[in-house]
Amino acid sequence: MSNILKRSEKIPFYGVVSDENVVYTRMTGFTEISVNKNPIEHKRQYIDEDFERNDVVGYTTSIGFSFDMFKDDAVHSDIAAIFDGEHTGNGALRSIIIVDLSSGTDGEYTAVKRDFTLIPDKEGDSNFAYTYSGTLNAAGEKVFGTATSQDEWQTCTFTANV
């Protein structure tokens, strides 16, 4: 079982705007971060065949999320502000970097960055902790690269592949 990829080795970082800079901050306190590919299919049946053909022609990738609200967490505060302010358009657009801590060397790891639109769903759906849940829908192409950190992976810096 030592070859299994642990969930804790694929770490998401959320782009929080701070003094007009974006700081990619580790997404802690999340009880769910699940990537859904949602393939777009082209289906057809030709008249000379008894079966249907199916091709994948694109994807509408989304990330389902849910978290317990921590009072002093910049990511949680930003998401709560989007919920509370019912932000639309660019006001709900954020970048996410997924860092694969199982793939890399010398503190530089494989990473993928993408813009997402935050779609609020529910809040306060627990008796024990105040929770938020929703979906992040892809709003741009994937950018492949590497990530490094100077603070034990509390934040990260992304460098796109050339």
Rosetta blueprint (number, residue, H / E / L):
1 M L
2 S L
3 N L
4 I L
5 L L
6 K L
7 R H
8 S H
9 E H
10 K E
11 I E
12 P E
13 F E
14 Y E
15 G E
16 V E
17 V E
18 S E
19 D L
20 E L
21 N E
22 V E
23 V E
24 Y E
25 T E
26 R E
27 M L
28 T L
29 G L
30 F E
31 T E
32 E E
33 I E
34 S E
35 V E
36 N E
37 K L
38 N L
39 P E
40 I E
41 E E
42 H E
43 K E
44 R E
45 Q L
46 Y L
47 I L
48 D L
49 E L
50 D L
51 F L
52 E L
53 R E
54 N E
55 D E
56 V E
57 V E
58 G E
59 Y E
60 T L
61 T L
62 S E
63 I E
64 G E
65 F E
66 S E
67 F E
68 D E
69 M L
70 F L
71 K L
72 D L
73 D L
74 A H
75 V H
76 H H
77 S H
78 D H
79 I H
80 A H
81 A H
82 I H
83 F H
84 D H
85 G H
86 E L
87 H L
88 T L
89 G H
90 N H
91 G H
92 A H
93 L E
94 R E
95 S E
96 I E
97 I E
98 I E
99 V E
100 D E
101 L E
102 S E
103 S E
104 G E
105 T E
106 D L
107 G L
108 E E
109 Y E
110 T E
111 A E
112 V E
113 K E
114 R E
115 D E
116 F E
117 T E
118 L E
119 I E
120 P E
121 D E
122 K E
123 E E
124 G L
125 D L
126 S L
127 N L
128 F L
129 A L
130 Y L
131 T E
132 Y E
133 S E
134 G E
135 T E
136 L E
137 N E
138 A E
139 A L
140 G L
141 E L
142 K L
143 V E
144 F E
145 G E
146 T E
147 A E
148 T E
149 S L
150 Q L
151 D L
152 E L
153 W L
154 Q L
155 T E
156 C E
157 T E
158 F E
159 T E
160 A E
161 N L
162 V L
